[in-house]
Amino acid sequence: MTASTLQAILPAIILVISAMAVVAVDLITHRRARDVVLAGVAVVGLLLAAVAAFTLVGTTPQSVLDMLVVDGFSTFLMVTVLIGMVLVVIYSIDYIKLVGEHRSEYYAFLLAVALAITIAVSANDLLMVYLAMEFVSITSYVLVGFLRGDKRSNEAAIKYFLYGAVASAVMLYGISMLFGVTGTTNLNAVAQALAGETLAGGMRWLAFSSVVLLIVGFGFKTSLVPFHQWAPDTYEGAPTPITGFLSTASKAAGFALMVRVFIVALPSFAVDWLTVLAGVSMITMTLGNLVALRQTNIKRLLAYSSIAQAGYILMGLVCIPQAQFGLRPLQDFAFNGINGILIYLFAYVFTNLGAFAVVIAIENQTGKVDVKDYAGLIYRSPWLASLLLIFLLSLTGIPPTLGFWGKYFVFGAAVQVQFFALLIVALINSAIAAGYYLNIVRYMFLMPAEDEERIKIAPSLGIVLGVTFVAVLGLGILPGQLIQWASESAQFLVQF
């Protein structure tokens, strides 16, 4: 194994060692210190993996066993997801104390799912795409159903598993069909096979059918309509830290897989999948926002909000520059769609994790998760109310928050390719989303509090809230370095 290959897989190695260390440390740690020590081991492992991933920024793309590729696109998402997972672990400390058992297994599974995501964002082979997606899904099923004594958690895990099993089978069938057409599973080789020969009518339809089946699998993982039915019940029933994970890091993995497969392997079918995904994007953001308007449970509201956000993110892929149904060099465009996806995902990870940290703080003390329970929050905890206001403004896409720049770049991509119909639908939906986000603000600032007890913020949640606040507002005001990093990372995805 060469030094460059070892460096490329170092984040994964660190995560494997950390997961085993968590289990081992649990056996020798005193009961009173167990929660902090186990979480500390997990946090250190994730931070070391994030640093190892960050050292790969700007390096030459490295292929590992012809099935993984570590490039700018994958390292950007690795760093983003690993930092997000650090925050998930930190705000799980107080929440998981309520469970009372299997804490080492909980942190070990969080490290395992982080490992799965680092593999997923680097997958460069259809078989590895499938295995990575299954790795993410299976560990997620366990985490969703982690509260074994909670019927809602059990129901959420079962629904998630059943939907995931069907979507996985459909996606695998699509991969087998694409292999039958091209005779290979390597993404670059698939692209060459499809572009290097004229497909007969039947074979072309077979390839197009495989594209549709792939969309089903990716649509499930990213909760795109009509593959979103699992999300509301799963988000509501899962442990709240895991809900935050599903809506951010897991979604980022799904989009990473989708973008790499379609851009790298299927540029010859761009006109086909762009047409399908454009319709899916419009329907996803519209249904997600309209249904979110009627939600009274804040976790279900954020679930439908997450569905709508997936529609916005998908705009970046739909609006990638093209000419005569062929993809064009990304470096020729300030808004190339892919940099919009990266910026949006980065902003969404920190914004949504911050919002869920507020939800966890209130749920830990009151046990309540309804929107009406946020009435008068400004009097019970001005700090939490102010932070949630900033996170909601970021989700809406209002400056100077980081969420504004995510929407700015995906909307800018729509203007760049003159896809004005999609842009108009997105703008209307942004206005609709403001309705239910600002309704929460109305409760917090204008409605009287039913309970005068002040909300106490645990130190672990305070750390998460501080980090997410700095990221959302600080990078929203000074986004230059992030935009440059995302734009440079996007170039590695398509080399012309």
C-alpha positions in Angstrom: 0.0 0.0 0.0 1.5 3.3 -1.1 1.6 6.4 1.2 -0.9 8.3 -0.9 -3.4 5.4 -0.8 -2.9 5.1 3.0 -3.6 8.9 3.3 -6.7 8.5 1.2 -8.3 5.9 3.4 -6.9 7.2 6.7 -10.3 8.8 7.7 -12.0 5.4 7.3 -9.2 3.6 9.3 -9.6 6.1 12.1 -13.3 5.6 12.3 -13.0 1.8 12.4 -10.5 2.0 15.2 -12.6 4.6 17.1 -15.7 2.4 16.9 -13.8 -0.6 18.3 -12.3 1.7 21.0 -15.7 2.9 22.2 -16.8 -0.7 22.8 -13.5 -1.6 24.5 -13.5 1.5 26.7 -17.0 0.8 27.9 -15.7 -2.4 29.5 -13.2 -0.6 31.7 -14.9 2.7 32.4 -16.5 3.4 35.7 -20.3 3.7 35.5 -20.4 7.4 36.6 -18.0 8.6 34.0 -19.2 6.3 31.2 -21.4 8.8 29.3 -18.7 11.5 29.0 -15.8 9.1 28.3 -17.7 7.2 25.6 -18.9 10.4 23.9 -15.3 11.8 24.2 -13.8 8.8 22.5 -16.3 9.1 19.7 -15.8 12.9 19.3 -12.0 12.5 19.2 -12.3 9.8 16.6 -14.6 11.9 14.4 -12.4 15.0 14.8 -9.3 13.1 13.9 -11.0 11.6 10.8 -12.2 15.1 9.8 -8.7 16.5 10.1 -7.4 13.5 8.1 -10.0 14.2 5.4 -9.2 18.0 5.4 -5.5 17.2 4.7 -6.7 15.7 1.4 -8.1 19.0 0.2 -6.2 20.2 -2.8 -4.4 16.9 -3.4 -4.4 15.0 -6.6 -7.5 12.7 -6.9 -6.6 9.2 -5.7 -8.3 6.0 -6.8 -8.5 3.2 -4.3 -9.0 -0.3 -5.7 -10.8 1.2 -8.7 -14.0 1.4 -6.5 -13.4 4.5 -4.5 -12.1 7.9 -5.6 -10.9 10.6 -3.1 -11.2 13.9 -4.8 -12.3 17.5 -4.0 -16.0 16.6 -4.2 -15.7 13.7 -1.8 -13.3 15.5 0.7 -15.7 18.5 0.9 -18.5 16.2 1.8 -16.4 14.1 4.2 -15.3 17.1 6.2 -18.9 18.5 6.3 -20.5 15.2 7.4 -17.8 14.3 9.9 -18.1 17.7 11.6 -21.9 17.3 11.6 -21.5 13.8 13.2 -19.3 15.4 15.9 -22.3 17.7 16.8 -24.7 14.7 16.7 -22.5 12.8 19.2 -22.2 15.9 21.5 -25.9 16.6 21.7 -26.6 12.9 22.2 -24.8 12.9 25.6 -27.7 14.1 27.7 -30.4 12.6 25.5 -28.9 9.1 25.6 -28.7 9.2 29.4 -32.5 8.8 29.4 -32.0 5.4 27.6 -30.0 3.9 30.5 -28.3 1.1 28.6 -26.4 0.1 25.4 -24.6 3.5 25.3 -21.4 2.2 23.9 -23.4 0.5 21.1 -25.1 3.8 20.3 -21.8 5.7 19.9 -20.3 2.8 18.0 -23.2 2.8 15.5 -22.8 6.5 15.0 -19.1 6.0 14.2 -20.1 3.1 11.9 -22.6 5.2 10.0 -20.0 8.0 9.7 -17.7 5.4 8.2 -20.4 4.3 5.8 -20.9 7.9 4.6 -17.2 8.5 4.0 -17.3 5.5 1.8 -20.5 6.6 0.1 -19.2 10.0 -0.9 -16.2 8.4 -2.5 -17.9 5.5 -4.3 -16.9 5.3 -8.0 -18.3 1.9 -8.8 -22.0 0.8 -9.0 -21.4 -2.1 -6.7 -19.7 0.2 -4.1 -22.5 2.7 -4.6 -25.0 -0.1 -3.6 -22.9 -1.5 -0.7 -22.2 2.0 0.7 -25.9 2.9 0.5 -26.9 -0.3 2.2 -24.2 0.2 4.9 -25.7 3.7 5.6 -29.2 2.3 5.6 -28.7 -0.7 7.8 -26.9 1.3 10.5 -29.6 3.9 10.3 -32.4 1.3 10.8 -30.7 0.3 14.0 -30.3 3.8 15.3 -33.9 4.8 14.5 -35.2 1.8 16.5 -32.6 2.3 19.3 -35.3 3.0 21.9 -36.5 -0.6 22.0 -39.1 0.2 24.7 -40.7 3.0 22.7 -43.5 1.9 20.4 -43.1 4.9 18.2 -39.3 4.2 17.8 -40.1 0.6 16.9 -42.8 1.7 14.4 -40.4 4.2 12.8 -37.7 1.6 12.4 -40.0 -0.9 10.8 -41.4 1.6 8.3 -38.0 2.8 7.5 -36.7 -0.7 7.0 -39.6 -1.8 4.8 -39.4 1.2 2.5 -35.6 0.9 2.4 -35.7 -2.8 1.5 -38.0 -2.2 -1.4 -36.0 0.8 -2.6 -32.8 -1.1 -2.3 -34.1 -4.0 -4.3 -35.4 -1.7 -7.1 -32.0 0.1 -7.2 -30.1 -3.2 -7.4 -32.2 -4.3 -10.3 -31.4 -1.0 -12.0 -27.7 -1.6 -11.5 -28.0 -5.1 -12.9 -29.7 -3.7 -16.0 -27.1 -1.1 -16.5 -24.4 -3.7 -16.1 -26.2 -5.8 -18.7 -26.1 -2.9 -21.2 -22.5 -1.8 -20.5 -20.7 -4.9 -19.2 -19.0 -2.9 -16.4 -19.8 -1.4 -13.0 -17.1 1.3 -12.9 -18.7 4.7 -13.3 -16.1 6.0 -15.8 -16.2 2.8 -17.8 -20.1 2.9 -17.9 -19.9 6.5 -19.3 -17.4 5.3 -22.0 -19.5 2.3 -22.9 -22.7 4.4 -23.3 -20.9 7.1 -25.3 -18.7 4.9 -27.4 -21.4 3.1 -29.3 -24.8 3.7 -30.7 -27.3 1.7 -28.6 -30.0 -0.2 -30.4 -33.5 0.9 -29.6 -34.1 -2.0 -27.1 -30.8 -1.5 -25.4 -31.4 2.3 -25.1 -34.7 1.7 -23.4 -33.1 -0.8 -21.1 -30.5 1.8 -20.1 -33.2 4.4 -19.6 -35.2 2.0 -17.5 -32.1 1.5 -15.3 -31.8 5.2 -14.8 -35.4 5.4 -13.6 -34.8 2.6 -11.1 -31.6 4.3 -9.8 -33.7 7.4 -9.2 -36.0 5.3 -7.0 -33.1 4.2 -4.8 -31.6 7.7 -4.5 -35.0 9.2 -4.1 -35.6 7.1 -1.0 -32.3 8.0 0.6 -32.8 11.7 0.0 -36.6 11.6 0.7 -37.7 12.9 -2.7 -41.4 12.7 -3.6 -42.9 10.2 -4.2 -40.3 8.1 -2.2 -40.7 10.2 0.9 -43.5 8.4 2.8 -41.1 6.9 5.4 -39.7 10.3 6.5 -42.4 11.9 8.6 -43.1 8.9 10.8 -39.4 7.9 11.0 -38.4 11.5 12.0 -41.1 11.7 14.6 -40.5 8.3 16.2 -36.7 8.1 16.1 -34.5 9.5 19.0 -34.3 13.2 18.3 -30.5 13.2 17.8 -31.0 10.5 15.1 -33.7 12.6 13.5 -31.1 15.4 13.2 -28.7 12.9 11.6 -31.2 11.5 9.1 -32.1 15.0 7.9 -28.5 16.1 7.4 -25.6 13.7 7.1 -27.7 10.8 5.7 -29.3 13.1 3.2 -25.8 14.4 2.2 -24.7 10.9 1.5 -27.7 10.2 -0.7 -27.1 13.4 -2.8 -23.4 12.6 -3.1 -24.2 9.2 -4.5 -26.8 10.6 -6.9 -24.7 13.4 -8.2 -21.6 11.2 -8.8 -23.5 8.5 -10.6 -25.5 10.7 -12.9 -22.7 13.2 -13.7 -19.8 10.7 -14.0 -21.6 7.6 -15.4 -24.6 8.9 -17.2 -23.8 12.1 -19.1 -25.0 10.5 -22.3 -28.5 10.2 -20.8 -28.5 13.7 -19.3 -31.5 14.8 -21.2 -33.5 11.9 -19.8 -32.6 12.1 -16.1 -32.6 15.9 -16.1 -36.2 15.9 -17.4 -37.3 13.4 -14.8 -35.5 15.1 -11.9 -36.8 18.5 -12.8 -40.3 17.2 -12.3 -39.4 15.5 -9.1 -37.7 18.6 -7.8 -40.9 20.7 -8.4 -43.2 18.2 -6.9 -40.9 17.5 -3.9 -40.6 21.1 -2.8 -44.3 21.8 -3.4 -45.7 18.8 -1.5 -43.1 19.2 1.3 -44.0 22.8 2.0 -47.8 22.5 1.6 -48.0 19.5 4.0 -45.6 21.2 6.5 -48.1 24.1 6.8 -50.5 21.8 8.6 -48.1 20.2 11.0 -48.4 20.7 14.7 -45.6 18.4 15.8 -42.3 20.2 15.3 -40.4 17.0 14.4 -43.0 16.2 11.7 -42.8 19.8 10.6 -39.1 19.6 10.2 -39.5 16.3 8.4 -41.6 17.8 5.7 -39.3 20.8 5.7 -36.5 18.4 5.0 -38.4 16.9 2.1 -38.9 20.4 0.7 -35.2 21.2 1.2 -34.3 18.1 -0.8 -36.3 19.6 -3.7 -34.2 22.8 -3.6 -31.0 20.9 -3.4 -32.0 18.8 -6.4 -32.2 22.0 -8.4 -28.4 22.1 -8.4 -28.2 18.8 -10.3 -31.1 19.7 -12.6 -29.5 23.0 -13.6 -26.0 21.8 -14.3 -24.8 23.5 -17.5 -25.5 21.6 -20.7 -25.4 22.2 -24.5 -27.0 20.0 -27.1 -27.9 17.6 -24.3 -24.2 17.2 -23.3 -22.7 18.4 -20.1 -20.4 21.5 -20.3 -17.2 22.2 -18.3 -18.2 23.4 -14.8 -15.3 25.8 -14.5 -16.9 28.0 -17.2 -19.7 28.9 -14.9 -20.0 30.8 -11.6 -23.2 29.0 -10.9 -22.6 25.4 -12.1 -25.2 23.6 -9.9 -22.7 21.3 -8.2 -21.1 24.1 -6.2 -24.7 25.1 -5.2 -25.4 21.6 -4.0 -22.2 21.6 -1.9 -22.8 25.0 -0.3 -26.5 24.1 0.3 -25.6 20.8 2.0 -23.0 22.5 4.1 -25.4 25.2 5.2 -28.2 22.7 5.8 -26.1 20.4 8.0 -25.3 23.2 10.4 -28.7 24.9 10.3 -30.8 21.8 10.8 -28.5 20.4 13.5 -28.8 23.7 15.3 -32.6 23.7 15.0 -32.7 20.1 16.4 -30.4 21.1 19.3 -33.0 23.6 20.3 -35.7 20.9 20.0 -33.7 18.5 22.1 -33.1 21.2 24.8 -36.8 21.8 25.1 -37.8 18.1 24.8 -35.2 17.0 27.5 -36.8 19.4 30.0 -40.5 19.4 29.1 -41.0 16.2 27.1 -43.0 18.2 24.6 -42.5 18.5 20.8 -45.6 20.4 19.6 -45.2 23.8 18.0 -47.7 25.3 20.5 -45.3 24.3 23.3 -42.8 26.9 22.0 -45.2 29.7 23.0 -43.5 32.4 25.0 -40.1 30.8 24.6 -38.5 34.3 24.5 -39.4 34.7 28.1 -38.4 31.2 29.2 -35.1 31.2 27.3 -34.2 34.3 25.3 -31.0 32.5 24.1 -32.8 29.5 22.7 -35.6 31.6 21.1 -33.0 33.9 19.4 -31.0 31.0 18.1 -34.0 29.2 16.8 -35.0 32.4 15.0 -31.6 32.5 13.3 -31.8 28.8 12.3 -35.4 29.3 10.9 -34.3 32.4 8.9 -31.4 30.3 7.5 -33.9 27.5 6.5 -36.0 30.1 4.8 -33.0 31.5 3.0 -33.0 35.0 4.4 -29.6 36.9 4.5 -27.2 37.3 6.2 -27.5 33.6 7.2 -25.6 30.7 5.6 -28.9 29.2 4.2 -29.2 32.3 2.0 -26.1 31.4 0.1 -27.2 27.8 -0.5 -30.4 29.1 -2.1 -28.6 31.9 -3.9 -26.3 29.4 -5.7 -28.9 26.8 -6.6 -31.3 29.5 -7.8 -28.5 31.2 -9.6 -27.8 27.9 -11.4 -31.5 28.0 -12.6 -31.0 31.5 -13.9 -27.7 30.5 -15.6 -29.4 27.8 -17.7 -32.6 29.9 -18.1 -34.8 27.3 -16.4 -37.3 29.9 -15.3 -40.2 27.6 -14.7 -38.3 25.7 -12.1 -37.0 29.0 -10.6 -40.6 30.4 -10.3 -41.8 27.2 -8.6 -38.9 27.4 -6.1 -39.5 31.1 -5.3 -43.2 30.5 -4.7 -42.3 27.5 -2.4 -39.8 29.6 -0.5 -42.6 32.1 0.3 -44.8 29.2 1.4 -42.0 27.8 3.6 -41.7 31.2 5.3 -45.3 30.8 6.4 -44.7 27.8 8.7 -41.2 28.8 9.7 -42.4 32.2 10.8 -45.4 30.7 12.5 -43.0 29.1 15.0 -41.4 32.5 15.4 -44.9 33.9 16.1 -45.4 31.4 18.9 -42.0 32.1 20.4 -42.2 35.9 20.5 -45.9 36.9 20.4 -47.8 34.2 22.2 -48.0 34.0 26.0 -46.1 31.1 27.7 -48.2 28.4 29.3 -45.3 27.5 31.7 -43.0 30.1 33.2 -40.3 27.6 34.1 -37.0 28.6 32.5 -35.4 26.2 30.0 -32.0 25.0 31.2 -29.4 24.3 28.5 -27.0 21.4 29.1 -23.3 22.2 28.5 -23.2 19.7 25.6 -26.1 21.3 23.9 -24.5 24.7 24.6 -21.5 23.6 22.6 -23.6 22.5 19.6 -25.7 25.6 19.7 -22.5 27.8 19.8 -20.8 26.0 16.9 -23.9 26.0 14.7 -24.6 29.7 15.5 -21.1 30.7 14.5 -21.3 28.6 11.3 -24.7 29.8 10.2 -24.2 33.5 11.0 -20.5 33.9 10.7 -20.2 32.1 7.4 -23.4 33.8 6.2 -21.7 37.2 6.7 -18.3 36.1 5.4 -18.9 33.2 2.9 -16.0 33.8 0.6 -13.7 31.0 1.6 -16.6 28.5 1.7 -17.8 29.5 -1.8 -14.3 29.2 -3.2 -13.8 25.8 -1.6 -17.1 24.5 -2.9 -16.5 25.8 -6.4 -13.0 24.3 -6.5 -14.3 21.0 -5.2 -17.0 20.8 -7.8 -14.4 20.9 -10.6 -13.0 17.5 -9.6 -16.3 15.8 -10.3 -16.1 16.2 -14.1 -12.7 16.5 -15.6 -12.9 17.8 -19.2 
